[in-house]
Structures are given as structure tokens and as C-alpha cells.
Amino acid sequence: MTKDGINQLLTDISIYLQEPPELIETHISWVIMTGAYAYKIKKPVHYSFLDFSTIEQRKYYCEQEVILNKRLTDNIYINVQAVRIDNDHYCIGEGNGDAVDYAVKMVRIGGNLQMDVLLKNNQVTTEHIMKLAGKMANFHKYTVRIYDIDPQDLQKQFNDIGSEVSFLRGHLSHADFAIIEDSMQASDHFLKKNYPLLLQRVQSGLYRDCHGDLHTRNIFLLPDPQPFDCIEFNDSFRQIDILNEIAFLCMDLDAAGRQDLSDKFISCYNEKFPVIQNTEEQKLFIYYKSYRANVRAKVNSLRASTTDNERTKNENLLQTVKYLRLMENYLRQTI
């Protein structure tokens, strides 16, 4: 679907709703909030890390999203529904018209229960962190082990931030822009030096089919924590070292100024599933934090480059710089 199609869909479905639907847009999807439910439609985009360019691919990845997210959530992801045109009007779900796209249907949960919102309001407790650490440790213990993987693939993923160079060159200071090239060189050096450790972790079954995008905005803090919105569009982003997985959450907590919660999470997790037992593994954990800051910088750059709103663009550029600097700081700790 196009943005015009989404706007028409919002108009058409509003006829049947008591309140106007709300639209949330990201760089890869549109999410329509309609009272008790939310509908997520993938944008017809093709980036270096995902391909939603055809309706067949979007349907497949909608189906994968439901299957994979049910591993860590209870009664949130419902099913995949067709977006149809019937008598020149859009609808979601039942109808006689042709399917023009697909949507993931989910139960709508209030944004005030998302961990990032609670974090800003200083409402994330030690008990929350301990429950989340226990849930993730238990999940990682039993999720599928991945052996057919080359850990050096991480080099390509880290260095994909170079795809943002042409856009960022004209928007960052010389010092901040230089971080990109310097960090790629530092990452290359670290991965080459630690390749035996990475290979040993693959062979030991520590690469597993994880969530892949575990940060505070993707976690509902209900009585039982509910990590949602896992990565479905690129298996290599999800089938990773479990240290890489938890590093994302810990980096996100660090970035929010809550290193105390970050330290508490890794301490509780490590008690239940010992994954950091020596200096080499500690440095690898910090490297993974730098990689996750790298991902955050890239995503914010993508958001900045794809918005027509100047204020939003500048806000995303500020976030890009924040995460580039955090990435640089982590990499210095791995030397």
C-alpha cells in the first residue's frame, strides 16, 4: 500500500468506529490503532536489511511476525488479515474485494504500559527488571540453537551503517561523522581478534533463535513482562548470540541514564543463565552493546532521511549522534 492508500483506509474504517483511528508510522510500517485492536501493515520498502517490496513477501512476513511473537507474548498477536478494496472502499478482514495488502491483527495495549514510557516516568522497578531477566533467561535456555552460521557475518551487519554515509555527510559535524569510519575499523579489528571466541560460542550452542530487537519500547510491563515486536524480516538479525540479545536491552537502559537497571538485569540474568564468566566474555558483551548502539544510530538516520517533517528530521539526527557517541564509548572499552 501507499501512504495515500493508508489515509483512505483510515477514512473508510472510521465509519464503523466510535472513535477515529490513530496512525503510528515507522520507517518500515504503519500501525492503525482502532479501539480494542491494532493493525500493523508493512510498507512496500526494500532496504539492505529487509525486502517488503511485493505483496507476497509482506503476507509471508506478517505470518512470520505472528508465529515468532507468540513465543514471548500471551494473547496479544491474533492473526493475519487481508486489506481489501470492496466497491472502491478499503476494509480489513472480511470482505469480497481483492486483497491489496495484509495486516497483523493485535490486541491493543495502552502505551503507558510500555517499558520506555514507564522508564521516563521513573516507574520501572527492580522487581520489573528481575522478572524480565528471569523470563528472558528461561526463553534463551530453550529456544532453538543455531549452528549453521558464520559469526563474522556480524562484520557486515555492523558496517551496514556505512549505507547511511551519503545522507549523514551533510548533516553531522566532522567529529561525529568521523566516528562512523573509525568505529567500523575498530569493529573489524575486534571481530578478527576474537573470531576464535565467537566460533567457539557458535559450536557451544550459544547462538539461538532469539527476539532480535529487545529494547525498552518493545516490552510491555504487565504482571508478566511481554517482549513483543521481535524481528521477523531478517533471520540473521534474530538468530544471534544470546549475549548480543541482552546487550540491546542493557544498552537501551544505559542510553536512558539507568545503568543501575542495566547492571541489575545482567546480574539477575547471569545468575539464572551464566553467560558472562570471564574477561573475554565481558568485553564481548560490551562489544555487542556497541553494535546495538550502531543499530540505533542507523535506524534514527533512516527515520531522518525518510521524513518530510523538519522537526522530526532534526530530532532523529540528534538521536543518531547520541548513539554514535555511545557506540564509540563502548568500543573504547573493548581495547
Protein Blocks (a to p, Z undefined) as FASTA:
>chain_A
ZZklmmmmmmmmmmmpmbdcdddddfkbccddehjaccddddddddfkbcckbfklmmmm
mmmmmmmmmmmpghkbgbdcddddeehiacehjajbdcfbdcdddddddfklpfklmmmn
opacfklmmmmmmmmmmmmmmmccdfbbcfklmmmmmmmmmmmmmmmmmmccfklmmmmm
mmmmmmmmmmmmmmmmmmmmmmnopaccdekpacfklcccdfbdcdehiafkbmklmmcc
fklmmmmmmmmmmmnopamlmmmmmmmmmmmmccbfbfklmmmmmmmmmmmmmmmmmmmm
mmmmmccbfklmmmmmmmmmmmmmmmmmmmmmmZZ
